[in-house]
């Protein structure tokens, strides 16, 4: 079996499952945030800090950040392999965009756990 080092999963089925699972987590987090904003009459700095001071919110946010990385990594690989035919350009774009996604993850972790 031929594997591609640029994909995150072991196969197309594994990538499919990772994309769907990460999409469910991202949707749950988006619904949680929408519910928070709808149920909180006035979002102040204190309210926001108190929300993210709770460990379960930090863990949920961290899982969501990881899901976003997985979703972006696989999605970028799929789109770039479909639409960018020049191998050198595709590898360069994958590298730059995946480094950006990793930087977003690291920044999110630092901001989230630095509070």
C-alpha positions in Angstrom: 0.0 0.0 0.0 1.3 3.4 -0.9 1.0 6.1 1.7 1.4 9.8 1.3 3.4 11.7 4.0 1.4 14.8 3.4 -1.9 13.3 4.6 -2.7 13.1 8.3 -4.6 9.8 8.2 -3.4 6.4 7.1 -5.9 6.1 4.2 -8.7 7.9 2.5 -11.2 6.3 4.9 -9.2 7.5 7.9 -9.0 11.0 6.5 -12.7 11.0 5.9 -13.4 10.0 9.5 -11.0 12.6 10.8 -12.6 15.3 8.8 -16.1 14.3 9.9 -15.2 14.0 13.6 -13.3 17.3 13.6 -16.3 18.9 11.9 -18.6 17.7 14.6 -16.3 19.1 17.3 -16.1 22.4 15.5 -19.9 22.6 15.2 -20.4 21.7 18.8 -17.9 24.5 19.9 -19.6 27.0 17.6 -23.0 26.1 19.0 -21.5 26.4 22.5 -20.2 29.9 21.8 -23.4 31.0 20.1 -25.4 29.7 23.2 -23.0 31.6 25.5 -23.4 34.9 23.6 -27.2 34.5 23.4 -27.5 33.6 27.1 -25.1 36.3 28.4 -26.8 39.8 28.3 -23.5 41.7 28.5 -20.2 40.2 27.7 -17.5 42.0 29.6 -13.9 41.3 30.2 -14.7 39.8 33.6 -17.4 37.5 32.2 -15.0 36.4 29.4 -12.1 35.7 31.8 -14.5 33.8 34.1 -15.7 31.6 31.2 -12.2 30.7 30.2 -11.0 30.2 33.8 -13.0 27.0 33.9 -10.9 24.0 33.1 -13.6 22.2 31.0 -13.8 25.3 28.7 -10.1 25.3 28.3 -10.0 21.6 27.4 -13.0 22.0 25.0 -11.2 24.9 23.4 -8.0 23.0 23.1 -9.8 20.0 21.6 -11.4 22.4 19.1 -8.0 23.9 18.2 -6.6 20.5 17.5 -9.7 19.6 15.5 -9.2 22.8 13.5 -5.6 21.8 12.8 -6.7 18.3 11.6 -9.5 19.7 9.5 -7.3 22.3 7.9 -4.4 20.0 7.3 -6.5 17.3 5.5 -8.6 19.9 3.7 -5.7 21.8 2.4 -4.0 18.6 1.3 -7.2 17.5 -0.6 -7.7 20.9 -2.2 -4.1 21.5 -3.2 -3.7 18.0 -4.7 -6.9 18.5 -6.7 -6.2 22.0 -8.0 -2.5 22.7 -7.9 -0.8 20.4 -10.5 2.7 21.8 -10.3 4.4 19.6 -7.6 6.9 22.3 -6.5 4.2 24.9 -6.0 1.9 22.4 -4.3 4.6 21.3 -1.8 5.5 25.0 -1.1 1.9 25.9 -0.5 1.3 22.9 1.7 4.4 23.7 3.7 3.5 27.4 4.2 -0.1 26.8 5.0 0.6 23.9 7.4 3.2 26.0 9.2 0.6 28.8 9.5 -1.9 26.3 10.9 0.6 25.0 13.4 1.5 28.6 14.4 -2.2 29.2 15.0 -2.4 26.1 17.2 0.6 27.1 19.2 -0.6 30.7 19.6 -4.0 29.4 20.7 -2.5 27.1 23.3 -0.2 29.9 24.7 -3.2 32.3 24.9 -5.5 29.7 26.3 -3.3 28.3 29.0 -1.5 31.6 29.7 -4.6 33.1 31.3 
